[in-house]
Amino acid sequence: MDVVSQESIEKCAEEVHQLVQEEGLNCLINNAGINVVADFHTVTAEKMIENFHTNAVAPLMITKAFLPLLKQAASRGGAGDAGSMGIQRAAVINMTSLLGSVELNWGERANNFKWYPYRTSKSALNMVSRCMATDLESDGILCMAVHPGWVRTDMGGSAAPLSTEESISSVLSVIGGLTEKDHGSFLNFTGEPIPW
């Protein structure tokens, strides 16, 4: 799926609908992301917009396209406690970054990653996650943001401490245990809360 193409998003939602039918979709993980590196001196409007489109706008548009399937699953109640929130019922998980934390980018806790497009787009995704949590709560759809850790990928680089397998295993463990108390939260890959 091309996450910056509405046509591609809608086509994917229709293909998933054909697979899940009346069961609906229990868990949507918005994981696409880019990092157009730019500091204060090199940042341009185009670099900002490119990052925002992929990292903040796309998860919102994808969730909107998949919302009928999520509502369908949520209305069925899911496994276990029919009234509970979680991936057994319906959930939207937005993969974000610790670097999007406004609170952690100040004073002694600030770091040297001055990536304006990436960091601000992840901060925007965090707000999108909170707004969606408010809007989707009445439908019984859990919505939250999770930081997968610093992972050895093309974007994370070879110095990152986590392998993709370690990150994926940890994130799946966290999202598998989500409940109502985690609705609207920002957690890291170990399940610990991260300041907004």
N, C-alpha and C positions, 0 to 999 in steps of 0.2 A: 504494500500500500504506500502510495506517495502521500505523506501526511500533510503536505501543503497544497494538495489538490482536492477540492470538495468533491469533484466527480469520483476520484479514486476512493475517497472515504466512504461515500454513499454506496459505491459498488461493493466495497468490502463488507459494509454492514448488511447488504442484501445477501451476499454469499454466506455470511455467518448465520443470518436468519434461515437460509435454506438448510443449514446444518443442524441448528438447535430447535427449529420449528416452535411448537407451543411451550417448550421448556423454558425458553428465554436464555439470557446470558447471565451467569452468576458472577463473573469477575472480568472486568476490563482493566488491563494494565497498560497505561500510556507510558511507553518507554523510549520513544524516539527522542533524540537530542543531538544538538550540534554545538560546537564551540568555535565561533569565529573570534580568534584571539585579537584583542585590541586594547591598548591602555588609553589613558586620557589624551595622549598626543597623537595616537594613530586611529582612534575610533571615528567612524563615519556614520551618518544616518543609515546608509545601506547595510552596514554591518549590524547595527542595532536591530533594524527591521527584519533582517534575515534570521537572526537568533530568536527574536520575539515570535516570528511566525511559526517556526518549528517547535520551540521550547514552551511557549505559553498559549498561543492561539490554537495550534493544532490539537493539543489535548482537550481543549474546550469543544472544538468543532467535532472531534471524534466522539466525545462523550455524548454530545447532542444527537449525533447520528445513531448511536447505539442505545440511546435512552429507551426507546420502546421495548427493546429486548431485555434491558436491565429491569424495567418496570414489570415486565411479564414474569421474570424470575422472582422478583421481590414479592409479587402478589401471590405466588405459589407457596411462599413461606420458607422453603429450604429445609435442610436436614436439622434434626435436633429441635431446639426451642423455636417454634414457628414465628415468634415475635421478635427474635433477636436479630441484630445486625451482624454482618460478616460475609465472608466470601461464600459461605454455604447458602446464603440467601441472595444477596446482590451487593457488589462493591465496585468502586472505581478507585484504582490505585495509581497515583501519579508519581512517577520516578523523578525526583528532584535532586537537589544537591545542597550539602552543607554550605557551599559557597553562596547560596541564595539567602542565607540567614542575615538579616539586617543587623540584628543584635550582636552577632559574632564578628561582624566586620567593623569593630570600633575599639579604640583604646588598646589595652594589652592583648586582647584577643584577635585583633586585626592581623591579617597575614599579607603576604606579598603578591597574592594573585589579584592583580588589578584588571581582570578581564571584564571590562564594562559590558559588552554584549551578553556574555554568558551569565554573569552573576545577576545582572538586572532582569534577564529573562527568566531565570530560576526564581528570583524573588516574585516576579509576576505570576509564575506558575503556582507558587505557594499561596498567593492571594486567590487565584482561580480555584485552587483546591478548597480553601475556606469558604468561598462564595458558593461553590457547588455543594459543599457539605450542608450549608444552610438551605439551599434550594431543593436538594434531593432527600433531605431527612424525612419529610412527610411521606415520601414514597417507600421508606424503609431501605434506602440505598446508602450504604456506608461509603464515605468518601474521605480519603486522607492522602498525605504525601509521605514518601519514604526516600531516604538517602541511602543508596546502595553501597556506600563506602568509596574509598579511593581504589579503583580497580585497574589492573593491568589490561588495558584495552588500547586501541588506537588513540582514543581521546585521553585516557588516563596516563599512558606512558609506561615504560618498563620499570620505573622506580616505585610505582604504586605497590602497597603492601599486600593487597588482596588479589587472588586469582579470580577469574570469572566464576569458577565453580564454587569457591568459598562465598563470594558475594551472593550468587544465585541461591545457594542452599540456605544462607542466613535470611535473605529477604523472603523466600518462600515460607520459612519457619515463622517469621514475623507476621506475614499477611494471613497465614493459615490460622493464627490465633487471635486475629482481630475481633473485637466485640464493640458494643455500643460505646464503651468508655474511650475507644480509639477514634470514634467518628470525629472528623475535623482536625485530626492530630498531624504532627510533623515528627516522624520517628526516624532513627538511623537503622542500619541493617542489623543491629542487635536488639532493637525494640525500645531503645532509650529515647526519651523525648529530646528534641532539638529546639532551642529557642528560635522563635520566628524572626 
